[in-house]
Amino acid sequence: MPDFDFRTGARTAGTALANWWRAVSIEALCVAAIWWIGLVLLSVPLAPVWALIGGLMTFVPNFGGVITVVFPVMMILFSGHDMYRLGLVLGLYALIVVIDQLLLQPMLLKRVTRVPIWASILVPIALGIIIPFWGVLLAPPLLAVIYAFRKPKQLPR
């Protein structure tokens, strides 16, 4: 077994974390764009501001989405719009959560950090059960580092 070189290991882990950060940043831009389009179509006041907050809250696992939806809901309630539009905003939130958690995040992690889609969906759930808050928070960057240290399979010649 070869000796572990600390510098090489630190460089590999740092590169993996930088790639993970890049994937999350791309995800945040996509989520902000979806929020902006949806809120503009629903005529929610200050839609660009709420979309920007939605993109920034992508970096906060578990609570970020809830924090994001509170502001457009309050705008609908305070501007005197009907409950139908409130239901549409909540439906938009549900749609964004599904698109983000089941499509965007797994595909971006696969493309940028080489984490398999199955792992990016199942590991946060498993770690969320084992370590409720911290498991979900740490699962994506931990997966990126673990898969960075895996050696690629050699193709037969």
Buried (B, 14 or more C-beta within 10 A) or exposed (E): EEEEEEEEEEEBBEBBBEBBBEBBBBBBEBBBEBBBEBBEEBEBEBBEBBBBBBBBBBEEBEEBBEEBBEBBBEBBEEEEBEEEBBEBBBEBBEEBBEBBBEEBBBBBBBEBBBBBBEBBBEBBEEBBEEEEEEBBBBBBBBBBBBBBEEEEEEEEE
